[in-house]
Amino acid sequence: MKKSSSQIKKDIITACKILSHLGLVKGFGHVSARIPDSDLFILTPRIGLELVKERELLVFNLKGEIVQGGYPPPIEAPLHTAIFNARVEVNAIARFHAPRASLFSVTDRRLEPVHNHGSFFSGGVPVFPKTDLILTQMLGEGVAAALGEKPAMLLRGNGQVTVGKTIPEAVVMAIYLEEAADMLYGALQIGKPVFLSPEESATREKETLSPIDLERAWNFFKSSIRRKSY
């Protein structure tokens, strides 16, 4: 069932608080989501995600123009525009700075899966090689090209991007990406990692995030922010 703009805004605020609560953003980052049956998307403003309010959310068109909202946009808004234009199946984007995953963007060690939740990153997480902030449509298109059909990518020395068909999926991909980085980093400290094969990854991916389990994960992370006073 398609969600209304009002519900999408509520989910974006929830996503902002989850990412902040888990330490995947600390002041910087942004979240966006398409408005169904339109060429518009909602994007968080240039405000720390933990502090964003619904009334501050911005509405953009796919040309990268603000059509609603008066708050300053994030300077990397072109990243969202480019990905939405390149990936018609993507309905939500999370841009964040997970500390462990960042290590794999500045070394020659590819981030590959060693456990079930990492199965979505089979073949390795792509790295956008430039250290530039994504300030232009050309850079945004470069990020979209580097992302390809993957659910996640690393920006060299500059955080990460995850995408999903829904806001919960984009957020859970962000959480699983950092978990995959933690697992691989830990394995490297004690021995030679045993990576999931493509076949193992394909099977685990189907088992790990079925619709009912995505809802289960989203509800759990939502409950975690309710226990924190905002």
C-alpha positions in Angstrom: 0.0 0.0 0.0 1.4 3.4 -1.0 2.1 5.8 1.8 0.9 9.4 1.9 3.4 12.3 2.0 2.5 12.8 5.7 3.4 9.2 6.6 6.6 9.4 4.5 7.7 12.5 6.4 7.1 10.6 9.7 9.1 7.7 8.5 12.0 10.0 7.4 12.0 11.6 10.9 12.1 8.1 12.4 14.9 7.1 10.1 16.9 10.2 11.2 16.5 9.3 14.9 17.5 5.7 14.3 20.6 6.6 12.4 21.5 9.1 15.1 20.7 6.8 18.0 23.0 4.1 16.5 25.9 6.5 15.9 25.7 6.2 12.1 25.4 10.0 11.9 26.8 12.6 14.2 25.5 16.0 13.1 26.0 15.3 9.4 24.0 13.1 7.0 20.7 13.2 5.1 17.7 11.0 4.3 15.4 11.2 1.3 12.3 9.4 -0.1 10.2 9.6 -3.2 6.6 10.8 -3.1 4.6 8.1 -4.9 3.2 8.8 -8.4 5.2 12.0 -8.8 8.6 13.3 -9.9 9.1 14.7 -6.4 11.1 13.5 -3.3 11.4 14.6 0.3 14.8 15.5 1.7 16.1 16.5 5.1 17.5 20.0 5.3 20.9 21.2 6.3 20.3 20.3 10.0 21.7 17.6 12.2 19.5 14.6 11.6 18.7 14.1 15.3 17.2 17.6 15.4 15.2 17.6 12.2 11.4 18.3 12.5 8.7 17.4 10.0 8.0 21.1 9.2 11.6 21.5 8.2 11.6 18.8 5.5 12.1 19.9 1.9 10.5 18.8 -1.3 12.6 18.6 -4.5 11.8 17.7 -8.1 14.0 15.4 -10.1 15.7 18.4 -11.7 17.2 19.2 -8.3 15.0 22.2 -7.7 13.3 22.9 -4.3 9.6 23.1 -4.8 8.6 23.3 -1.1 10.3 24.4 2.1 12.4 27.3 3.2 15.3 25.7 5.1 18.8 25.4 3.5 19.2 22.1 1.7 22.1 19.8 2.3 25.0 20.7 0.0 25.0 17.1 -1.3 21.4 17.2 -2.6 22.7 16.4 -6.1 23.6 12.9 -4.9 19.9 12.2 -4.1 18.7 13.6 -7.4 21.2 11.6 -9.5 20.4 8.3 -7.7 16.6 8.7 -8.0 17.0 9.5 -11.7 19.3 6.5 -12.3 17.5 3.9 -10.2 13.7 4.0 -10.7 13.2 1.2 -8.3 14.9 3.1 -5.4 12.4 5.0 -3.3 14.7 5.9 -0.3 18.3 7.0 0.2 20.3 7.2 3.4 23.6 9.2 3.5 25.6 8.7 6.7 29.0 8.3 8.3 29.4 4.9 9.9 32.8 4.8 11.5 33.9 1.2 10.9 32.7 1.1 7.3 34.6 4.3 6.7 37.9 2.4 7.3 37.2 0.3 4.2 36.9 3.4 2.0 40.4 4.5 2.7 42.3 1.2 2.4 42.8 -1.4 -0.3 40.7 -3.9 1.7 37.4 -4.6 0.0 34.3 -4.8 2.3 32.9 -8.2 1.5 30.5 -10.4 3.5 31.5 -12.9 6.2 28.1 -13.3 7.9 24.4 -13.5 7.0 23.5 -9.8 7.4 26.4 -9.0 5.1 25.0 -11.2 2.3 23.5 -8.1 0.6 27.1 -6.9 -0.1 28.2 -9.9 -2.0 31.0 -9.1 -4.5 32.2 -6.2 -2.4 30.8 -2.8 -1.6 31.8 -0.3 -4.4 33.9 2.7 -3.5 33.5 6.1 -5.2 37.2 7.1 -5.7 36.9 10.9 -5.3 37.1 12.6 -2.0 35.0 15.5 -3.2 31.7 16.4 -1.5 28.9 15.7 -4.0 28.1 19.3 -4.8 27.3 19.0 -8.5 25.0 17.0 -10.7 28.1 15.6 -12.5 29.5 14.3 -9.3 26.1 12.9 -8.3 25.9 11.1 -11.6 29.3 9.7 -10.9 28.2 8.3 -7.6 25.1 6.8 -9.1 27.2 5.1 -11.8 29.6 3.7 -9.2 26.7 2.5 -7.1 25.3 0.6 -10.1 22.6 -1.9 -9.0 24.1 -2.3 -5.5 22.3 -1.5 -2.2 25.3 0.4 -0.7 28.5 2.2 -1.5 31.4 3.8 0.2 32.5 7.3 -0.6 36.3 7.5 -0.2 37.0 9.2 3.1 33.4 10.6 3.1 30.9 8.2 4.5 28.4 5.9 2.9 25.2 5.7 0.9 22.5 3.0 1.1 19.3 2.7 -0.9 16.1 0.8 -0.7 12.6 0.3 -2.1 11.4 1.8 1.2 12.7 4.0 4.0 13.0 1.0 6.4 15.0 -1.0 3.8 17.5 1.9 3.2 17.9 2.3 7.0 18.4 -1.4 7.6 20.9 -1.6 4.8 22.8 1.2 6.6 22.8 -0.8 9.8 23.8 -4.0 8.1 26.6 -2.3 6.2 28.2 -1.2 9.5 27.6 -4.6 11.0 29.3 -6.2 8.0 32.3 -3.8 8.5 32.4 -4.7 12.2 32.4 -8.4 11.5 35.1 -8.3 8.8 37.3 -5.9 10.8 37.0 -8.2 13.8 37.8 -11.3 11.7 40.9 -9.6 10.3 42.2 -9.1 13.8 42.3 -12.8 14.7 42.8 -14.7 11.4 42.0 -15.0 7.7 38.3 -14.2 7.1 36.2 -16.9 5.5 33.9 -15.0 3.1 30.4 -16.0 2.0 30.4 -17.5 -1.5 28.0 -15.9 -4.1 25.7 -18.9 -3.6 25.7 -18.6 0.1 25.1 -14.9 -0.1 22.1 -15.4 -2.5 20.5 -17.9 -0.2 21.1 -15.9 3.0 19.9 -12.7 1.4 16.5 -14.3 0.7 16.3 -15.6 4.2 17.5 -12.6 6.0 15.2 -9.8 5.0 11.8 -11.0 3.9 9.1 -8.4 4.2 8.0 -9.7 7.6 11.6 -9.6 8.9 12.2 -6.1 7.5 9.1 -5.0 9.4 10.4 -6.8 12.5 13.7 -5.0 12.3 12.2 -1.6 11.6 9.8 -2.0 14.5 12.7 -3.0 16.8 14.8 0.0 15.9 11.7 2.3 16.2 11.2 1.0 19.7 14.8 1.7 20.6 14.4 5.4 19.9 11.1 5.6 21.8 13.1 4.5 24.9 15.3 7.5 24.4 14.0 10.9 25.3 14.0 13.4 22.4 
